[in-house]
């Protein structure tokens, strides 16, 4: 793992443990999804654990993630998250409740 990814994982665990996750995504789900959405050597396919978490989200949860993206635009860049790859996760994972962020 790169130093940047390790730092991201540590920061995300700390943030998510303090806030119990983001939009019903637990810290562990965020960690499992990070390799698939990273700007630094992303994996081609998300892990099954990541997809399980994404598929479990409701349309309200997806709207929350869209709102989070729009109100915290610097977070994705700061934590080396590729927004295009992140937006593709619901489709890649076959999430039925996904919405398109505007």
For each residue, the residues with C-beta under 8 A, 3 or more apart:
1: 5 6
2: 5 6 40 41
3: 6 7
4: 7 8 40 80
5: 1 2 8 9 34 35 38 40 80
6: 1 2 3 9 10
7: 3 4 10 11
8: 4 5 11 12 34 38 79 80
9: 5 6 12 13 31 34
10: 6 7 13 14
11: 7 8 14 15 79
12: 8 9 15 16 27 30 31 34 79
13: 9 10 16 17 27 31
14: 10 11 17 18
15: 11 12 18 19 27
16: 12 13 19 20 21 22 25 26 27 30
17: 13 14 20 27
18: 14 15
19: 15 16 22
20: 16 17 26
21: 16 24 25 26 27 29 30
22: 16 19 25 30 64 65 68
23: 57 61 62 64 65 68
24: 21 57 58 61 64
25: 16 21 22 29 30 33 53 57 61 65
26: 16 20 21 29 30 53
27: 12 13 15 16 17 21 30 31
28: 31 32 49 53
29: 21 25 26 32 33 49 50 53 54
30: 12 16 21 22 25 26 27 33 34
31: 9 12 13 27 28 34
32: 28 29 35 46 47 49 50 53
33: 25 29 30 36 37 46 47 50 53 54 86 89
34: 5 8 9 12 30 31 37 38 81
35: 5 32 38 42 43 46 47
36: 33 42 43 45 46 47 50 85 89 92
37: 33 34 42 46 81 82 85 86 89
38: 5 8 34 35 41 42 80 81 82 85
39: 42 80 81 82
40: 2 4 5 80
41: 2 38
42: 35 36 37 38 39 82 85
43: 35 36 46 47
44:
45: 36 92
46: 32 33 35 36 37 43 50 51 54 89 92 93
47: 32 33 35 36 43 50 51
48: 51 52
49: 28 29 32 52 53
50: 29 32 33 36 46 47 53 54 89 93
51: 46 47 48 54 55 89 92 93 94
52: 48 49 55 56
53: 25 26 28 29 32 33 49 50 56 57
54: 29 33 46 50 51 57 89 90 93 95
55: 51 52 93 94 95 96
56: 52 53
57: 23 24 25 53 54 61 62 65 90 95 97 98
58: 24 61 62 97
59: 62 63 97 98 99
60: 63 64
61: 23 24 25 57 58 64 65 97
62: 23 57 58 59 65 66 90 95 97 98 99
63: 59 60 66 67 99
64: 22 23 24 60 61 67 68
65: 22 23 25 57 61 62 68 69 101
66: 62 63 69 70 99 101 102
67: 63 64 70 71
68: 22 23 64 65 71 72 75
69: 65 66 72 73 76 83 86 101
70: 66 67 73 101
71: 67 68
72: 68 69 75 76
73: 69 70 76 77
74: 77 78
75: 68 72 78 79 81
76: 69 72 73 79 81 82 83 86
77: 73 74 80 81
78: 74 75
79: 8 11 12 75 76
80: 4 5 8 38 39 40 77
81: 34 37 38 39 75 76 77 85 86
82: 37 38 39 42 76 85 86
83: 69 76 86 87
84: 87 88
85: 36 37 38 42 81 82 88 89
86: 33 37 69 76 81 82 83 89
87: 83 84 90 101
88: 84 85 91 92
89: 33 36 37 46 50 51 54 85 86 92 93 95
90: 54 57 62 87 93 95 98
91: 88 94 95 98
92: 36 45 46 51 88 89
93: 46 50 51 54 55 89 90
94: 51 55 91
95: 54 55 57 62 89 90 91 98
96: 55
97: 57 58 59 61 62
98: 57 59 62 90 91 95
99: 59 62 63 66
100:
101: 65 66 69 70 87
102: 66
